């Protein structure tokens, strides 16, 4: 065992004797400039080592006790560190504006960027208007199957019209500003990218589940009907496969997974659960159909995360306490709310491992749980708010259970394929707008993630939008993202040995 002491901060880091110094520092979240990724050719990862002078950290092995000083490097270019974002150099635009877009199955986010300063001037967000054709990508692909070319055009028009409305929201009546938009950069899942560009997505929904394209796509924004400047370009980030799209490539890049020295798991939780494992210099990925339940959809009293949505719940002998967005009267349950309810039902003894609610009649007359449970037409329900009639039904719990089973089985299968145990994971990165609102207590309490990783969770927010922003501001970033997409290996969960058994086991709730 070796110990590294950092003079600048007094921090002490324990590692194995003989470990690479750069890799240890990076694994502990300490910034060290290393453009060549530790190959020893750039000379920028210098540190001052007590008794040895200035050395390249990538060429240094840690032995016993080591005291180092981190050296601050002057930079010629401006560096952006807004939100969870790695440091990067961006182009020195003289003027003009750009648009960074994250298109998810459920939501769309758009930001107006000053290209000269990198400042986000305004942003807009809304529910993906394609929801009318289905809450998940497979349902929308089925719409294309049923309606052919007309369906393809209709799905494209819907998302383009919605984006035009968002552009209007960002620039208002300022036509001069609109005409100064030089580029729109989009990070989206594979199906959404196809549908935005009006490309037939039906091959994604049938064997061998191959997209029409995986490479980055470029065209004039006006070619698909986006109302920006006449010469505004549209750039869509590259895909890995049908179910690991540009949003995940963006997230993997933003989180610098390729540079991680340890075992790091990246999970984007939403309608689909996309997972990338970084280990030993390799990136392995899979995707699971979580369904829309975790985003408040397909739930009897479900709703999107808006004012009045219940986002947290505590159930006790004193009754049911709910916390709503905006502290308003409760009107429904958003995704974090439904997870909180299920967490409480598990921890307070309302649920069996199988996911079945206990029978109200099985409880004693004076048991406080009877005030929460009821049976209506043979269906059991948990009552949260009687005045507003906000309930969680047995079917709602099954929807959460299916989503939990999908994500945990993907998590488990990925580690098995890489021959890594849960305990060997160094970090679990939770990405996506939805993931940012899920506390560890709910993720672990419901069993979406195992207890062993509870203290290893790191929330990275909307890394898809961040990736689109970085690609907008830097051509170098685009090139690196395109290379990264080619390096991420994808495997189908269905082809995993014993996957049905793994999924069945993953469906069980962590009832003690």
C-alpha positions in Angstrom: 0.0 0.0 0.0 1.3 3.5 -0.9 0.2 7.0 0.2 0.2 10.1 -1.9 0.2 13.5 -0.1 -0.8 16.6 -2.2 0.9 19.7 -0.8 -1.6 22.1 -2.5 -4.6 20.7 -0.6 -3.2 18.4 2.1 -5.2 15.6 0.6 -4.0 12.1 1.1 -4.7 9.3 -1.3 -4.1 5.6 -0.7 -3.3 3.3 -3.7 -1.4 0.2 -4.5 2.4 0.2 -4.6 3.5 0.5 -8.2 0.3 2.3 -9.5 0.7 4.9 -12.2 0.6 8.4 -10.6 -1.4 10.1 -13.3 -4.1 7.3 -13.3 -4.4 7.5 -9.5 -4.9 11.3 -9.6 -7.4 11.1 -12.4 -9.3 8.3 -10.7 -9.7 10.5 -7.6 -11.1 13.4 -9.6 -7.9 15.5 -9.5 -7.4 17.5 -12.7 -4.0 16.9 -14.4 -3.6 18.2 -18.0 -2.9 15.1 -20.2 -3.8 15.7 -23.8 -1.9 12.6 -25.0 -3.8 10.5 -22.5 -0.8 9.4 -20.6 1.5 8.2 -23.4 4.4 10.5 -22.3 4.6 12.6 -25.4 2.8 15.9 -24.6 4.8 16.8 -21.4 1.8 18.6 -19.8 1.1 16.3 -16.8 4.1 17.6 -14.8 4.0 17.5 -11.0 6.8 18.5 -8.5 7.8 15.4 -6.4 9.5 15.9 -3.1 13.1 14.8 -3.5 12.9 14.2 -7.3 12.0 17.6 -8.8 9.5 18.0 -11.6 8.4 14.8 -13.3 5.7 13.6 -15.7 3.0 12.0 -13.6 2.2 9.6 -16.5 5.7 8.1 -16.3 5.8 7.9 -12.5 5.1 4.9 -10.4 3.9 5.4 -6.8 6.2 3.9 -4.2 5.5 3.9 -0.5 5.0 7.5 0.6 5.0 10.2 -2.1 4.6 14.0 -1.6 3.7 16.0 -4.7 2.8 19.5 -5.7 0.3 20.1 -8.5 1.6 22.7 -11.0 -0.8 25.2 -12.5 -0.4 25.6 -16.2 -1.1 28.8 -18.1 -3.6 28.4 -20.9 -3.7 30.4 -24.1 -7.3 29.7 -24.8 -10.4 30.4 -22.8 -11.6 27.4 -20.8 -15.3 26.6 -20.0 -16.2 24.9 -16.8 -20.0 25.6 -16.7 -21.8 22.9 -14.7 -20.4 19.4 -14.9 -18.1 19.9 -17.8 -14.4 18.9 -18.4 -12.0 21.7 -19.3 -11.7 22.2 -23.0 -10.5 24.8 -25.5 -13.0 26.3 -27.8 -12.8 28.1 -31.1 -12.4 31.9 -31.1 -15.5 32.9 -33.1 -15.6 36.6 -34.0 -19.4 36.8 -33.7 -22.6 34.9 -34.2 -24.8 32.5 -32.2 -25.2 28.8 -32.0 -27.9 26.3 -30.7 -27.2 23.3 -28.6 -30.0 20.7 -28.5 -30.7 17.6 -26.5 -33.5 15.5 -28.0 -34.7 12.7 -25.8 -37.6 10.4 -26.1 -39.5 12.3 -23.5 -38.1 15.8 -23.4 -36.3 18.3 -25.7 -33.9 21.0 -24.4 -32.5 23.8 -26.4 -29.9 26.5 -25.5 -28.9 29.7 -27.4 -25.2 30.3 -27.2 -23.1 33.3 -27.9 -20.3 31.8 -29.9 -17.8 34.6 -29.1 -18.0 34.2 -25.3 -19.5 30.7 -24.9 -22.3 32.2 -22.7 -25.7 30.5 -22.6 -28.0 33.4 -23.3 -31.3 31.6 -23.1 -32.8 28.1 -23.0 -36.1 26.4 -23.6 -37.4 22.9 -22.7 -40.6 21.0 -23.4 -42.0 17.5 -23.6 -41.2 15.8 -26.9 -44.2 16.5 -29.1 -43.8 13.0 -30.6 -45.4 11.6 -27.5 -48.7 11.6 -29.3 -47.3 8.7 -31.4 -46.1 6.7 -28.4 -44.2 7.2 -25.2 -41.2 5.0 -26.3 -39.2 4.7 -29.4 -40.5 1.3 -30.4 -44.1 2.5 -30.4 -43.1 5.4 -32.7 -41.2 3.1 -35.0 -44.4 1.0 -35.1 -46.2 4.1 -36.2 -43.8 4.3 -39.2 -44.5 0.6 -39.9 -48.3 1.3 -40.0 -48.2 4.5 -42.0 -45.1 4.1 -44.2 -43.6 7.2 -45.8 -46.5 9.4 -44.6 -45.8 8.3 -41.0 -42.0 9.1 -41.4 -42.8 12.6 -42.7 -45.4 13.2 -39.9 -42.9 12.2 -37.1 -40.3 14.5 -38.7 -42.7 17.4 -39.0 -43.8 17.1 -35.4 -40.3 17.3 -33.9 -39.2 20.0 -36.4 -42.3 22.1 -35.7 -41.6 21.8 -32.0 -38.0 22.9 -32.4 -39.1 25.9 -34.5 -41.4 26.9 -31.7 -38.5 26.6 -29.2 -36.3 28.7 -31.6 -39.1 31.3 -31.6 -39.0 31.3 -27.8 -35.3 31.8 -27.8 -34.9 34.6 -30.4 -38.4 36.1 -30.3 -39.1 38.6 -33.1 -35.4 39.4 -33.5 -34.8 38.3 -37.1 -31.3 39.8 -37.1 -30.4 37.4 -34.2 -32.0 34.5 -36.0 -30.0 35.2 -39.1 -26.8 35.2 -37.1 -27.3 31.6 -35.9 -24.4 29.8 -37.6 -25.0 26.3 -36.4 -27.3 23.9 -34.6 -25.7 20.9 -32.9 -28.0 18.0 -31.8 -27.3 15.2 -29.4 -30.1 12.7 -29.5 -30.7 9.0 -29.3 -30.5 7.0 -32.5 -34.2 6.8 -33.2 -34.8 10.5 -32.5 -31.9 11.4 -34.9 -33.4 9.4 -37.7 -36.8 10.9 -37.1 -35.4 14.5 -37.0 -33.7 14.0 -40.3 -36.7 12.2 -41.9 -34.8 9.0 -42.3 -36.7 5.7 -42.2 -36.2 4.3 -38.6 -38.0 1.0 -39.1 -34.8 -1.0 -39.4 -34.1 -0.1 -35.8 -37.1 -2.0 -34.7 -36.5 -5.3 -36.5 -33.6 -7.8 -36.6 -30.8 -7.2 -37.0 -31.8 -3.9 -35.4 -29.4 -1.8 -37.5 -29.7 1.9 -38.0 -29.5 3.4 -41.5 -26.5 5.4 -40.4 -24.2 5.7 -37.3 -21.9 8.5 -38.5 -22.3 12.1 -37.6 -24.7 13.9 -40.0 -24.4 17.4 -41.5 -26.8 19.4 -43.7 -28.3 22.9 -43.9 -30.9 23.4 -41.1 -33.3 24.7 -43.7 -33.2 21.3 -45.5 -35.3 19.7 -42.8 -37.5 22.8 -42.2 -35.7 24.4 -39.3 -36.3 28.2 -39.4 -32.9 29.7 -38.5 -30.5 31.6 -40.8 -30.4 30.8 -44.5 -26.9 29.4 -44.1 -27.3 27.8 -40.7 -25.8 24.4 -40.6 -27.2 21.4 -38.7 -24.8 18.9 -37.1 -26.0 15.7 -35.4 -23.5 13.8 -33.2 -22.6 10.2 -34.1 -24.3 7.0 -32.9 -22.8 3.7 -31.6 -25.8 1.4 -32.4 -29.6 1.5 -32.7 -29.9 1.8 -28.9 -26.7 3.6 -27.9 -27.1 7.0 -29.5 -25.4 10.3 -29.7 -26.7 11.3 -26.3 -24.7 8.6 -24.7 -21.6 9.3 -26.8 -21.9 12.9 -25.6 -22.2 11.7 -22.0 -19.3 9.4 -22.2 -17.2 12.2 -23.7 -18.3 14.8 -21.1 -17.5 12.3 -18.3 -14.2 11.5 -19.8 -14.8 7.7 -19.5 -12.0 6.9 -21.9 -9.5 8.5 -19.5 -10.8 6.7 -16.4 -8.2 4.5 -14.7 -10.6 2.5 -12.6 -13.9 0.7 -13.2 -16.6 3.3 -13.9 -20.2 2.7 -14.8 -22.2 5.4 -16.7 -26.0 5.1 -16.6 -28.5 7.3 -18.3 -31.9 6.6 -16.8 -34.9 7.4 -18.8 -37.4 5.8 -21.1 -34.5 3.6 -22.1 -31.7 2.8 -19.8 -28.3 3.1 -21.5 -25.2 1.8 -19.7 -21.5 2.2 -20.5 -18.8 0.5 -18.5 -15.2 1.9 -18.6 -12.6 -0.6 -17.6 -9.0 -1.3 -18.5 -9.1 1.2 -21.3 -12.2 -0.4 -22.9 -15.8 0.9 -23.2 -18.6 -1.7 -23.2 -22.2 -0.7 -23.5 -25.7 -2.1 -23.5 -29.3 -0.7 -23.5 -32.5 -1.8 -21.8 -36.1 -0.8 -22.4 -37.0 0.7 -19.0 -40.3 2.2 -20.3 -41.8 5.6 -19.4 -42.9 4.7 -15.8 -39.7 6.2 -14.3 -40.6 9.5 -15.9 -44.1 9.5 -14.4 -45.8 8.1 -17.5 -47.9 4.9 -17.7 -48.8 5.5 -14.0 -52.4 5.9 -13.0 -51.8 9.3 -11.3 -48.5 10.0 -13.2 -47.5 13.3 -14.7 -44.3 15.1 -15.8 -42.1 16.9 -13.4 -44.2 20.1 -13.2 -45.5 22.3 -10.4 -47.8 20.3 -8.1 -46.2 17.0 -8.9 -45.3 14.9 -5.9 -41.5 14.4 -5.9 -41.0 12.8 -2.5 -43.0 10.8 0.0 -42.7 9.6 3.5 -45.1 7.0 4.9 -45.3 6.5 8.7 -47.8 5.9 11.5 -48.5 9.6 11.4 -49.8 9.3 7.9 -48.5 10.1 4.4 -46.4 13.2 4.0 -45.7 14.4 0.4 -43.4 17.0 -1.0 -44.5 18.7 -4.3 -42.6 20.7 -6.9 -43.2 24.4 -6.0 -44.8 23.4 -2.6 -48.2 23.5 -4.2 -51.3 21.3 -3.7 -50.5 17.8 -5.1 -52.0 17.0 -8.5 -50.1 13.8 -9.4 -46.9 11.8 -9.2 -43.7 12.5 -11.3 -41.0 9.9 -11.8 -39.1 10.7 -8.6 -42.4 10.6 -6.7 -43.4 7.2 -7.9 -40.0 5.8 -7.0 -40.2 7.4 -3.5 -43.6 5.8 -3.0 -42.4 2.3 -3.9 -39.3 2.8 -1.7 -41.5 3.6 1.2 -43.9 0.7 0.5 -40.8 -1.6 0.6 -39.2 -0.2 3.7 -42.5 0.0 5.7 -43.6 -3.5 4.9 -46.4 -3.0 2.4 -44.7 -4.9 -0.4 -43.5 -8.5 -0.9 -40.4 -9.4 -2.8 -42.5 -10.4 -5.7 -43.9 -6.8 -5.9 -47.4 -7.7 -4.6 -49.0 -5.4 -2.1 -50.1 -7.2 1.1 -53.8 -7.8 1.6 -55.4 -5.1 3.7 -57.6 -7.8 5.3 -54.5 -9.7 6.5 -53.7 -6.8 8.9 -55.1 -6.4 12.4 -57.8 -3.9 12.9 -55.6 -1.5 14.8 -52.6 -1.7 12.3 -51.8 1.8 11.0 -51.1 0.4 7.6 -54.8 -0.2 7.0 -55.2 3.6 6.6 -52.9 3.5 3.6 -54.0 0.3 1.9 -57.4 -0.4 0.3 -58.8 -2.9 -2.2 -61.1 -1.7 -5.1 -62.6 -4.4 -7.3 -60.0 -6.9 -6.2 -57.2 -4.5 -7.0 -55.0 -3.3 -4.1 -54.0 0.3 -3.9 -52.0 2.6 -1.7 -53.7 5.9 -1.0 -51.4 9.0 -0.8 -53.9 11.9 -0.8 -57.6 11.2 -0.2 -58.9 14.7 -1.0 -57.2 14.8 -4.4 -57.6 11.0 -4.9 -53.9 10.3 -5.6 -53.2 6.6 -5.4 -50.6 4.0 -6.5 -52.1 0.8 -7.8 -50.7 -2.7 -8.1 -50.4 -2.1 -11.8 -48.3 1.1 -11.2 -46.0 -1.0 -9.0 -45.6 -3.6 -11.8 -44.6 -0.8 -14.2 -41.9 0.3 -11.8 -40.9 -3.3 -11.2 -40.4 -3.9 -15.0 -38.2 -0.8 -15.3 -36.2 -1.8 -12.2 -35.7 -5.3 -13.6 -34.6 -4.0 -17.0 -32.0 -1.6 -15.6 -30.6 -3.8 -12.9 -30.3 -6.8 -15.3 -28.5 -4.6 -17.8 -26.2 -3.4 -15.0 -25.6 -7.0 -13.9 -25.1 -8.5 -17.4 -22.6 -5.8 -18.3 -20.4 -6.4 -15.3 -20.6 -10.2 -15.9 -19.4 -9.8 -19.5 -16.5 -7.6 -18.3 -15.8 -10.1 -15.5 -16.1 -7.3 -12.8 -17.8 -7.6 -9.5 -20.1 -5.0 -8.0 -17.5 -4.2 -5.3 -14.8 -3.6 -7.9 -16.7 -0.6 -9.3 -15.0 2.7 -8.4 -17.8 5.1 -9.5 -21.3 5.0 -10.8 -22.2 8.1 -12.8 -25.9 8.9 -13.0 -26.8 11.0 -16.1 -29.9 12.5 -17.7 -32.4 15.0 -16.6 -34.4 12.4 -14.8 -31.5 10.8 -13.1 -30.5 14.1 -11.6 -33.7 14.1 -9.5 -33.3 10.6 -8.1 -31.7 10.4 -4.7 -29.5 7.4 -3.9 -32.1 6.4 -1.2 -34.7 5.8 -3.9 -32.4 4.2 -6.5 -31.0 1.7 -3.9 -34.2 1.5 -1.8 -36.2 0.3 -4.8 -33.4 -1.9 -6.0 -32.7 -0.3 -9.3 -29.1 -0.1 -8.2 -27.5 -2.5 -5.6 -26.6 -1.5 -2.1 -22.9 -2.0 -2.8 -22.8 1.1 -5.0 -24.8 3.5 -2.8 -21.7 5.5 -1.7 -20.2 5.5 -5.2 -22.9 7.5 -7.0 -22.0 10.7 -8.8 -24.7 12.8 -10.5 -23.6 14.4 -13.8 -26.9 16.0 -14.9 -27.8 16.5 -18.6 -24.6 15.4 -20.1 -26.2 15.1 -23.5 -26.9 18.8 -23.7 -23.4 19.5 -22.3 -21.9 17.4 -25.0 -23.9 19.2 -27.7 -22.6 22.5 -26.3 -19.0 21.3 -26.3 -19.3 20.1 -29.9 -20.9 23.4 -30.9 -17.9 25.3 -29.4 -15.1 23.0 -30.7 -14.4 21.2 -33.9 -11.8 19.2 -32.1 -14.4 18.0 -29.7 -16.5 16.8 -32.6 -13.6 14.8 -34.0 -12.9 13.2 -30.7 -16.6 12.3 -30.2 -16.7 10.7 -33.6 -13.6 8.6 -32.7 -15.1 7.8 -29.3 -18.3 6.5 -31.0 -16.3 4.0 -32.9 -14.5 2.7 -29.8 -17.6 2.0 -27.7 -18.5 -1.7 -28.0 -22.1 -2.6 -27.9 -23.7 -6.0 -27.0 -27.3 -7.2 -27.0 -28.6 -8.2 -23.6 -30.9 -10.7 -25.2 -27.9 -12.6 -26.4 -26.4 -12.9 -22.9 -26.3 -16.4 -21.5 -29.1 -16.9 -18.9 -30.4 -13.4 -19.4 -34.0 -14.5 -18.7 -32.9 -15.7 -15.3 -30.9 -12.6 -14.6 -33.9 -10.4 -15.5 -36.3 -12.5 -13.3 -34.0 -12.1 -10.3 -33.6 -8.4 -11.0 -37.3 -8.0 -10.8 -37.4 -8.9 -7.1 -37.7 -6.0 -4.7 -35.1 -5.7 -1.8 -37.5 -6.6 0.9 -35.8 -7.6 4.2 
